[in-house]
Amino acid sequence: MKKLILLWSLMSVFLVFSQKQKTSHKFKGQAPIKIIPTNSKPTQKQWKGKFVFDNGSLIFSNEFDGARLNGVIQENDSTYTALITSENTPINISPWYAFNITSKKAKNIYVTLTYQNGVNHRYYPKISLDGERWRSLDSINYYEFDEGKKKIGPFLFPLKVRLKLNVGPKTLWVSGQELQNSKHVYDWSINLAQKRYVNYSGIGKSNEGRAIGVLTIGKPISKRMLMIISRQHPPEVTGYLAMKSFVETLSSDTKLARRFRRKFTTYVVPLMNPDGVDNGHWRHNQGGIDLNRDWENFNQPETKAVKKFMEDKVKKSKGKFYFGIDFHSTWDDIYYTIDDEFKGNMPGLIPNWLKAVKEQIKGYDPNIKPGDKVRPTAVSKNFFYVNFGAESLVFEIGDNTPREFINEKGKISAEELMKLMLKMKD
């Protein structure tokens, strides 16, 4: 009976929150990219500390990497209001939050999440008792106020939400998505690098001096290369999870993966924006800039590091990048591709690949939005294509896409890409 109740709870969470995105229309994607200046701008450093109530019997804290909590007040014995604000403005409406709570006595409390003026809630809350294993908050403990009016996009969701939380001596973690800060990413990378054909090294430093790391999967120097990046935008954890599954499949010990690594080398920057992730930013790096607008001017150290790395690899190997992918998250799954009229180093690769993925996943109909402008490069996929001739795209994963499906898509996508690239002539 307990298993049935748990299953019902999990299903209700998914149905209540994700049904908003199941409209009769496919997500049409974001508006055309606006070119913006990418010179550094000030960011407001988040105050880190404890918010203490009832003579120390209940404590909210943001004293960990990836936290976002800007203020808390107590309304009555059991009700609290939290304020979540962005690192600077203007900014994409992606309000990230993450904090933990401890209480001397076990009890239920209510926490209302509020944001700066004009900002709607976005991420359905996840909870954890150790900061590592996460589950969605049961929908019966989730309440919305001033519900959004749009069918999809930033104004779909409410202006504020209230969470009913069971707190006690064991710390309760609350976050917009599973917490995946720079330590989590580093630990995953180092674990993967235990394989003899995988290496992890640094290629640069962020504004605050955090390492920008790269995984090399296959031969250190190769004439045939792929480039994978992730987490330009800090809260986009589902894209990161898809990237992990994709990369783990390329690094597996299957016959297909071994054949692929003999011919192609894959480079992976799993965490493009370590400062933004660890500081709990909504969108920007510590330079106050959306990194996925800086692939033309390269004013930020993170994009500069990847640019130099790719240029050095081409120079040393006298080879080519055949494929580039940038993993992100948004309201619903979508592929931002480059129009077929543009021919890179392996023409036809991406449309044939997405067709193969569709055939392998029963009932899956990839949402594809080709772009017919590649200059100015500004965004990563355009830079990969214009500067290196790589067949490239941005793969956006829905915020609420089931985690098992994310893993399945990552695995199948990698397998179908390897099969196709091994068959195609370069």
N, C-alpha and C positions, 0 to 999 in steps of 0.2 A: 504493500500500500504506500509506503514511504517513497518508493521508486516512482510510482505512478503520480504521486503528488509533485515530486521534483520535476518529472517530465512535463507535467501540465504547466508548472510555473515557468519553466524555460520556454515552452512553446508560446505561452501567453505573452511573455516579454517580447519575443520576436514578432508575433502577429500584431500586437498593439502598436509597437513603435515603427516597424518596417512597412506596415500596410499603407502608411502615408505616402510612401514612395512608389507604390504599385498603382500607377494611374494608367489610363487608356493610352497614354502617349509615352514614348520612350524619352528618356532624358536627352535633351537636344544639345547638351554640352554648354560650356561657358561661352560668353561673348568673345569676340576677337580680342586677342591680347593687346593691351595698351602699352605702348613704349613709355617707360618712365625713367627719370634720372636714377642712377644707382650709386651716386656718391654717398658715403656714410652719413647717417642722421642720428641724432641722440636717441637713446632708449632709456626708459625709466627702470632702474634696477628694482626688482621686487624685494621688499623688506622680508627677511627671513627670521622666523622666531615662533614663539608659542602664544596662542590666544587663550588666556586662562579665565575660567568662570567658576562660580560657586566655591570660592576659597580654595581653588586648585583641584576640585573634585572632577572637573571635566576640562579637557585640553584639546584644542585644535592645533595642528602643527603643519608647517610647510618646510620643515628643516630636512629636506632631502632633494637630491637632483631630480628634476622633472616636475617639481611641485609648482602649483599656481593657486595662490589664495592671497588676496590683497586686503581683506578685512573681514571681521566677524562681529556681530552684536547679538546680545541675548534679548529676546522679546519677552519671554516668560520662563517658567521653570523647565519647559521642555522644547521651546521653539527658538531657533537661531536663524539669522540671515547672514549669508556670506556674499561678499562682493568679489567679482572676478573682473579684472581689467587687463587691457592689452599692453604690450611693451612700448608701443607708440602708435601714432595715427598719421594718415589714413591706413586702414588695414582690412584685409579680407575677414569676413565674419566667420571666424572659426574659433570661438571662445573655449580655450583649453582650461581645464581645472584639474587639480590633483592635490589632495591633502589627506591627513589622517587624524583620527580622533581616539582618545582614551578617556575612560571614565572609571572612577573608583568603584562605582556600583553598576551592575547591569541594569539597563533601562532603555526605553525607546525615546528617541528625540526626533524632532523635525527640523530639517535644514533647508531653507529656501535659497536657491542659487540666483543671484541677480548680476546684471552686467551693466556696462556703461551705456549711456543713452543711445538708442537706435540699434542696439545689438540683440539679436535673438539667440536663445539657447540652441545648441547643435548636437552635442554628443550625449547619447543615452548612458547613464551612469553604470560604471563597473565597480564592484567591491571585492575586497580581498582581506584575508586575515594575516597575510605574510608579505604582501607587496610583490608576490611572484605568481601566485595562482589566482586567477580572476574569474568572476562570473557576473552576469548582468543582474542588476537589482530587480527583484520581483516586481512585476508591473502593478501589483496591488499596493506597493509602497512608493508609487511614483504618481505625482499630481502635476498637471499643467495649468498655467494661468495665462490669459490673453493669447489663446492659441493662434498660430499663424494662419494666413489666408491663402497662401500660394500652394500650387500642387507639388512643386519641387523647387529646391534652391534655398538660399539663406533665409527667406521669410516663410518657409514651410512651418518652422517650429515656433514654440511659444516664447514670449518675452522672458518668462521666468518659470522655474519648476520647484516643487517641494519634494524632498526625499524623506521618507520615514526610515530611520536607521536604528538598528539594535546595537548599542555600544556597551562596552564593559572594560575590565582591566586589560584584556587582550586588544591590542591596537587594531582598529578598523581603518582600512585604506579605502578611499573613494577617488575615482578618477574617470575622466571622459573616455578613455580607452585603456587597454592594458598598458601598464607603465613599462616603457622600453627606453631607458636613458642610455647615456654613453657607456656606462659600465656593462649593461646588458648586451649592447651591441659588440663591445670589445670581447666579452667572454664568449659570445657566440662565434666571433671571428677566430679567436685563438683556438677554440675547440675544433673548428673546421680545419684550421691550419695544422692540426696534428696529422692529417693525411699527407703522405710523402709528396703528392703532386699539387699541394696547396701551400701557398706562402702568404704571410701577412706582414705588411711593412707600412711605414709612414710616408706620405708624399707631401706633407705640409702641415701648417698650424692655422688654427682659427684666430679670430680677433683676440680671444682670451687665452690663447696658447694651447688649446686642446688639439690633440693629434687628429689629423685627417688620414684615415687608414685605407689601404687598398688590399684586397685579396687577389692573388694571382692563381688562377686555376689552369694548370697545364704547364707547358714549357715557359720559362722566364722570358725568352725572346722568341717571337713567332712572326711570320709574315702574314698570318691570318688571325685577326683579333676581333673580340667583341668587347663592348663597354656597357656596364650596368651601374646605375646610381640609384640612391634611395634617400628619403627623408630630407629633401630640400626644405620642406615645410614640417616643422616639429610635430604637430599633432597627428600627422597622417600615418598612423600605426598600421592600418589595414594594408596599405601599399607596401609597407616594410615587411609584413607577414607574408604577403605574396612573393616578394623578392626572396625572402629566406627559403621558401619552398622551391622556387625556381632555381636558386643557386645550389641548394643542397642536392637537387636532381642532377645538375651539371657536374657536381662533385662526387656523385655516387659511384659505386663499383660495378655498375651494370656494364654489359658488353657494349651497349650503345654509347654510354658516357665515356668509356675507355677509348672507343674508336674516335669519338668526337675530340677528345683531348689530344689525340695524336696529331690531329690536323689543325685544330683551333685552340687558341689561348683566350680565356675570358678574364677580364679585369673587373673588379667589383668595388665600388665605394659605397658601403652599406649605410654610412651616416655622413651625409653632406654637411649637415648643420649641427654640429655637436653643441655649440654655445646655445643655440635656440632651444634645443631639446632639453639640456640640463637646466636652463633658466626658466623653463616652462613657458616659452613664447607661443603666441598664437600662430605666427606666420614667419617672422623675420629672423635674421641672424643678429649677432650683437652689434653689427654695423647698422641695424635698423632697416635692412633691405630684404626684399623678397629675392632670394637667390635665383629663382627661375625667371628673373628679368635681367640678369647680369651676364648673359652669355654672348653679349655683343661688346660691352665696354670693359668687362672684367675689372671692376673696381673693388671687388671683395676677395679676400685671401682664399676662400673656399673654391670659388670658380677658377681663380688663377691657378690653383694647385692642380686641378683636374686638367685644365687646358695644357699646362706645361707637361704634365705626365703623358698625355696622349701624344703631344708633339714629339716628345723624347722617344716614345716607343716606335713611332713611325720612322723617325730619323735613324734609330739604332737597327731596326729590323729591316728597313726598306720595304715594309709591308703595308697592309691596309686594315682599316677597321671596316668590317662587313655588316655589323649590326650594333645598334645602340638602343638601350631602353631605359627609361626613367620611370620609376614606380611612385605613384601618388595615391591619394584618397580624395573622394568627393562624395556627392549625394547618392550616386548610383554608379555601377560599373560602366566604364566607357574607355574606348581606345582612341586617342588622338594620333592619327597617322599623317603621313605626308602624301599628298595626291599622287596617283600612279603616273602622272605625266612626268614626274621627276625621277630620273633613273640614276641610281647609285651604283655601288660596287657589286651588287647582286640583285639586279632588277627582278621584280615580281616576288621577292622573298616574303614581304610582310602580308600582302593579300593572300598568297598561297598558304602561308602559315596560319593566319586567322581562319581560313576556310577549313584547314585540317583540324584545328582546335574545336571548331564548331561540330565537325563530324565525329569527334571523339567523345564529346560531352553531350550525352543525351538530353535533348530539350533546351540546350544552350544556344542562344541567338546573340552573338557578340554585337554590342552597340558600337559602331565605328563611325568616327567623324574625321574625314580627311581634311587637311588644310592645304590651300592652294598658294600660300605665301610662305616663303622660307627666309626672306630678308626683310628687315634686319633680323639677325639670328636670335637675339634676346633670350629665347628659351632653349633648353638643352637639346631637344630633338632637332631643331633647326641647325644648331651649332654642329651636332654630330654629322648631319647630312652635308651642310655647306662646306665645312672645313675638312672633312675626312671622307666624304662620299658614303658614309654608313647608312644603311637602310634603318630608319629610326622611328621611334614612336614614344608617346607617353601612355602608360597603362595606369588608369585610375580605378581603384577598387572602392566600392560603396562602403560608407561608414558602418553600415549594419549588415554587410554581407556575412553569412554564417562562416565561422572559422574553418569548418571542415571543407566547405566549398572553396574557400580561399586556397587551402592547401592542395585540393584537387586540381584547381585551375593552374596553380603554380607548377605542379608536377607535370601535368599533361602538356602545358604550354612549353616547358623546357624539352620534354621528350619529342614533341612534334617539330620544334625548331631544330633540334639536333639532326633528326631524320632528314629534314628538308635541306639543311645546309650541307650535309654530307652528299646529297644527291645532286645539288645544283653546281653548275660550273661557275668558277670565278674568273 
